[in-house]
Amino acid sequence: MTKNRLLLIFVGIFLISDFTFSFIQYNNTPLFGDLAGHVIPDKLIQPVFDDPFGFQLLMTGEMHSNPNRFFAHLAVAEYFQHIPLWLQKCVTPINSVYLASAIAKLVVQLLCIYLLAFFIGGSANPSKKNFLITATIVAPLFQVYGYWSRMGIVDKSVVYTFFYALPLVLLMLFFLPVFNRLVHRRKIKAVHYFFMVPLIVILPLSGPLIPAVILIASFLIFLDFLIRSENRNPISFFKSVPNSFYILLIPINLWSLYSLFLGLYNSNYSAEMISLGERFARLPEGLFSQVFHSLGFPLMLLFIAINIYLIKKNKFSGSEKLMRIIMWIGLFALLYILLLPFGGYRPYRPRIIRYDTFMPVTIALIYFFGASTFFLITRLREKRKRNYIAGLVLMLLTFTFSDLEGIGENSCEKMALKKMENSSEKAVAVPKDCFVLDWGNNFEPEKTEKAAELIHYWNITSEKKLYYNRR
């Protein structure tokens, strides 16, 4: 058996094992709060469905929750209204809910890793050697527990996954043909328009981060064309930009600006707002906590720094392109971080920067880690390559073993649902600190009305049963 064959078998087993264990972790994760009000829209969410594009809001001027996130709300509602019920043909009602959540999270993780491997290796074929190697390089950095609190992409909360990771994955899909045109000089084909044009409308109304990321990324793309144009004059610049970029990027940027304008009418936490100056003052603390709270981020950044040093020292052919990419990633990160305070304040992320708001930068850094690592693996001389790969394997194993947690995390919630399923009481008592579709204890049964309605909708209970935590 050849070395290449053995390598492919090894990385294949590793990836299957990694994804399987991630699925087990997702299936053992609690549901957390916000789900009930999104699946069966409550009075805060229903206005988004009544006015999906915000046109009525502009006429009345009335503020409501998340006016520019219709498609994220729609995805959560449609998925959890139907998928658990379909899965009940094979599993119990309680298990169907956790299985549906696990499937959604795993699909998002697989899509993100697939697209990153596509971005890095330039191949869409998952059976190719280069694709499998790049996927193996980035997969361990997707932490379900471990370093998740700073490097998390797929959220523990399935609702947050629909509002953050899923829209970012769709954004990566949108920018993939653009990236291939910029980096690999591949034309944007007619077939790409079939998914890119709908995403022009969907993406800006899909999540809190997306419009800003679109605007910053598009600005940097056009800036790159301006810098590269002859004598940097307007005529040369306009001619250098492919027509497809005007057709695709101008509409999505205009729609993103509209989305940001709609966001001014968001009623969430409007009474708890702090000044813009204070938000900026909290950025350094948030950035320091984001980078140095746990080992994951420093380890990834250290490896990126080593990669940059080795690439510059050896002056490999093609290294200029890679160095240009990290320069643009650095500028993107700077602009993005400086714009974060304008996005408002949330009491649950007092430092402004948190793993979820930092996610676009995290994905960009994971991409460069993978791209620079793959670049060196394919170019280093044999002796140096062996030492380099040994260090890489040690780093990836550190990430892998840090994430061997999460089994049984939802056992209390599942036990409470089982008790509700079998109880004849109208209000069922569950143990203190056993959170059922919530972020914390709930001592008042009437406050579980919407969650109880959803639990009944999922066929877990034969009728709507309220519940509460014992004091």
RAVEN-V197894 format. One record per pair of residues at least 6 apart in sequence whose ideal C-beta (glycine too) atoms are under 7 Angstrom apart, sorted by sequence separation. I is the first residue (numbers start at 1). GAP is how many residues later the second one is. D is the distance in whole Angstrom. If there is no record, write none. Layout:
i: (I;I)
gap: (GAP;GAP)
d: (D;D)
//
This chain:
i: (51;118;125;155;180;181;204;226;230;291;292;430;442;455;37;38;66;123;154;181;203;204;229;290;291;456;37;41;88;91;123;143;229;311;349;377;380;420;433;456;87;121;143;155;419;432;57;121;141;155;204;142;154;177;203;226;229;311;341;419;453;84;87;114;142;153;225;228;340;376;377;452;54;84;87;121;340;452;54;117;120;416;437;452;177;225;436;452;84;225;47;48;83;117;340;449;48;52;117;308;416;427;448;48;177;222;373;412;417;448;45;80;416;446;448;44;48;117;413;445;48;113;116;173;174;412;413;445;413;445;49;336;444;48;79;113;174;336;443;113;442;443;442;45;333;441;443;113;170;174;218;333;436;171;332;109;170;38;218;329;420;434;41;167;170;39;428;430;432;38;39;214;215;417;432;38;167;171;182;214;329;421;426;427;428;429;430;431;432;167;420;421;426;427;39;112;215;420;427;429;39;171;175;214;326;423;164;167;178;325;417;163;35;109;163;164;211;420;108;420;200;204;211;105;203;211;322;287;322;200;204;196;200;204;105;108;112;322;104;115;201;205;283;200;204;105;188;101;104;108;112;115;119;108;111;115;118;283;119;108;115;181;280;304;311;122;279;289;290;316;304;308;311;276;286;300;304;307;311;31;279;285;286;287;303;307;310;286;282;290;304;282;283;300;307;31;282;283;27;273;274;27;273;272;279;26;27;272;26;269;269;269;23;26;26;23;76;22;76;19;22;75;72;19;72;75;303;69;72;299;299;296;224;220;220;220;217;216;26;25;216;12;15;25;216;8;11;15;18;38;11;14;18;22;35;8;15;32;35;212;4;11;32;34;29;31;212;71;71;72;70;71;72;208;69;68;69;69;183;69;150;150;149;150;149;151;150;151;147;150;213;147;209;147;209;209;143;141;68;168;164;168;68;67;68;164;168;160;67;67;66;65;155;63;65;66;63;64;65;152;63;151;57;150;149;153;63;54;57;153;153;151;141;138;138;137;134;137;137;134;133;120;119;116;120;116;120;121;116;120;147;140;143;146;146;141;145;140;144;146;140;143;145;145;144;98;94;94;94;94;97;93;93;94;93;88;84;29;28;28;30;28;29;30;25;28;29;28;31;30;36;35;33;30;33;31;33;32;42;40;37;40;36;40;36;39;40;36)
gap: (6;6;6;6;6;6;6;6;6;6;6;6;6;6;7;7;7;7;7;7;7;7;7;7;7;7;8;8;8;8;8;8;8;8;8;8;8;8;8;8;9;9;9;9;9;9;10;10;10;10;10;11;11;11;11;11;11;11;11;11;11;12;12;12;12;12;12;12;12;12;12;12;13;13;13;13;13;13;14;14;14;14;14;14;15;15;15;15;16;16;17;17;17;17;17;17;18;18;18;18;18;18;18;19;19;19;19;19;19;19;20;20;20;20;20;21;21;21;21;21;22;22;22;22;22;22;22;22;23;23;24;24;24;25;25;25;25;25;25;26;26;26;27;28;28;28;28;29;29;29;31;31;31;32;32;33;33;35;35;35;35;35;36;36;36;37;37;37;37;38;38;38;38;38;38;39;39;39;39;39;39;39;39;39;39;39;39;39;39;40;40;40;40;40;41;41;41;41;41;41;42;42;42;42;42;42;43;43;43;43;43;44;45;45;45;45;45;45;46;47;48;48;48;49;49;49;49;50;50;51;51;52;52;52;53;53;53;53;54;54;54;54;54;55;55;56;56;57;57;57;57;57;57;58;58;58;58;58;60;61;61;61;61;61;61;62;62;62;63;63;64;64;64;65;65;65;65;65;65;66;66;66;66;66;66;66;66;67;68;68;68;69;69;69;69;70;70;70;71;71;71;72;72;73;73;75;75;75;76;76;77;78;79;79;80;83;83;84;86;87;87;87;90;91;91;91;92;94;95;96;99;103;104;108;111;112;115;116;118;119;119;120;120;120;120;121;121;121;121;121;122;122;122;122;123;124;124;124;124;124;125;125;125;125;127;127;127;131;134;134;135;135;135;135;136;137;137;138;138;139;140;143;144;144;145;145;146;146;147;147;147;148;148;149;150;151;153;159;191;191;192;192;194;195;195;195;195;196;198;199;200;201;201;202;202;202;203;203;203;203;204;204;205;205;206;206;207;208;208;209;210;211;225;228;232;233;236;236;237;240;241;247;248;250;250;251;251;253;254;254;255;256;256;256;257;258;258;259;259;259;260;260;260;261;262;312;320;323;324;327;361;365;366;366;367;371;374;377;378;379;379;380;380;380;381;381;381;382;382;383;401;402;404;405;405;406;406;407;408;410;413;413;414;414;415;415;417;418)
d: (6;5;6;5;4;7;6;6;4;5;6;6;6;6;7;6;7;6;6;6;5;5;4;7;7;6;6;6;5;6;5;5;4;5;7;7;6;5;6;4;4;4;6;6;6;6;5;5;7;6;7;6;5;5;7;5;5;6;6;7;6;4;5;7;7;5;6;7;5;6;7;5;5;5;6;5;6;6;7;5;4;4;4;5;4;5;7;7;5;5;4;7;4;4;6;7;6;4;4;7;5;4;5;7;7;7;6;7;7;5;6;7;5;7;7;4;7;7;7;4;5;6;5;7;6;4;7;7;5;4;7;6;6;5;6;6;5;6;6;5;6;6;6;6;5;4;6;7;6;6;5;7;6;6;6;6;6;6;5;5;7;7;7;7;7;6;6;6;5;5;6;6;6;7;5;6;4;6;7;6;6;5;6;4;4;6;6;6;7;4;7;6;7;7;4;6;5;6;6;5;6;6;7;5;6;7;6;5;7;7;6;5;7;5;7;7;4;5;6;6;7;7;4;5;7;5;7;7;6;5;5;6;4;4;7;6;7;6;6;7;7;6;7;6;4;6;4;4;7;5;5;5;7;5;5;6;6;7;6;6;6;6;5;7;6;6;4;6;5;5;6;7;7;6;3;6;5;4;7;7;6;5;5;6;6;6;6;3;7;6;7;5;6;6;6;7;5;7;5;7;5;6;5;7;6;7;4;6;4;7;6;7;6;4;6;5;6;6;5;7;6;5;6;7;5;7;6;7;6;6;7;7;7;6;6;6;7;6;7;4;5;7;6;7;6;6;5;6;5;6;6;6;7;6;7;6;6;7;5;7;7;4;4;5;6;7;6;5;5;5;5;4;5;7;6;6;7;6;7;7;6;5;7;6;7;5;6;6;5;5;5;7;7;3;7;6;7;7;4;6;5;6;4;5;5;6;6;6;5;6;6;7;7;5;6;7;7;5;5;5;4;7;7;5;6;6;7;4;5;7;7;6;5;6;4;5;6;5;6;5;7;7;6;7;5;6;5;7;6;6;6;5;7;4;3;6;6;4;6;7;5;5;4;5;6;6;6;5;6;7;6;6;4;6;5;6;5;7;5;5;6;6;6;4;4;5;6;6;7;5;5;6;7;7;5;5;4;6;5;6;6;6;4;5;4;6;7;4)
//
